[in-house]
Amino acid sequence: MSSDKEHVEHCKGVNGLDKVILRENRRCSAEVYLYGGQVTSWKNPQGEELLFLSSKVFFLQAAFKPPRTIRGGIPICFPQFGNIGSLERHGFARNRIWSVDTDPPPCPSNVSHKAFIDLILRHSEEDMKIWPHRYECRLRVALGPTGDLMLTSRIRNTNTDGKPFSFRFGYQTYFFVTDISEVRVEGLETLDYLDNLMNRERFTEQEDAITFESEVDKVYLSTPTKIAILDHERKRTFELRKDGLPDAVVWNPWDKKAKAMPDFGDDEYTNMLCVEAACVEEPVTLKPGEEWKGRLEISAVPSSYCSEQLDPRRLLLSG
């Protein structure tokens, strides 16, 4: 369910698709489409967009229409991540119509969010032809009083035949950045990663921070609960806090691949970076009745690592 109308508005979006707008008192906002259960916008108190959404979504509305996936925002990858499995890339949850959850799990007693929406996706007969399992996939999207964006997912095995199932999961978050060549990611140094551009060969990160000068598609393993993305040009730091999601995928298609994607502008790679909290290396296995929970919280704070107004290492260690 959702909270009062001042903080939650149900309306129509592109192509008449149902969406929900979350608003907080400080003019922060987020938009969530029931198609894909996908966050497509997250704005700070200044009204600045913090998530990347391809311009092709609006210029080519067919790119924002079932069964196409929405390029940008925060797609939900379930029950498959990437091409690891027999299903369509990243699974089917991101191109199904979710429902408003009328019986969501209760909020923790110490949480007082007013701007939130609870969504649910259940198995369908069509889906069971390609993935023969019964499940409930719940998603709560919440906007905190200071504008933090929080996503909490719960996946339950509701099989009646006694069979367990395994899945992979990811929040494929597209961050809007000013200039990808002036962005660095901290918190993943010295970790092992699988390089998808090298047939998933395993390497160890040697750099003090991840910077970008060509295509990157890496799965970092056993990552810390906090990761920082520093946008030097905008003097902004994104802080990711995650739980139940051990891996982190870092992706930018760069120029050649960007031009090959029909739902992506030729030069848009310069203004986006995916850093995805995920379960990739080891799938999650649930027996009937068991439930898995994953959580991502994102905040955006003014910063300048050049002038050392904010030490990103201190940010990673705090809290």
Secondary structure, 3 states (H helix, E strand, C coil): CECCCCCEEEEECHHHCEEEEEECCCCCEEEEECECCEEEEEECCCCCECECECCHHHHCHHHHCCCCCCCECECEECCCCCCCCCCCCCCCHHHCECEECCCCCCCCCCCCCCEEEEEEEECCHHHHHHCCCCEEEEEEEEECCCCCEEEEEEEEECCCCCCCEEEEEEECCEEECCCHHHEEEECCCCCEEEEHHHCCEEEECCCCCECCCCCEEEEECCCCCEEEEEECCCCEEEEEEEECCCEEEEEECHHHHHHHCCCCCCCHHHHEEEEEEEEEEEEEEECCCCEEEEEEEEEEEECCCCCCCCCHHHHHHCC
